[in-house]
Amino acid sequence: MYAERLMLETDVTGKLMKMPKLPPSKRLEAIFLVISENVPLENFRRTPHADIAGKTKIIGDIFDSVPASSWDFPK
């Protein structure tokens, strides 16, 4: 047994927009997890886990660890 992740989309009536290609002559078990929020990637901001949030200390100058040419800053 192996797992394969498929992302399926439905239209406004709940019908699949595109049928996925499945392996022939196999038995499949499906568990559907409904994604409740449509979070756009450009507005997505990562945050640290609550157990470590605010507990880090920056010692030294982190900007000198990599040359400025590697930072890809807008000119």
Buried (B, 14 or more C-beta within 10 A) or exposed (E): EEEEEEEEEEEEEEEEEEEEEEEEEEEEEEEEEEEEEEEEEEEEEEEEEEEEEEEEEEEEEEEEEEEEEEEEEEE
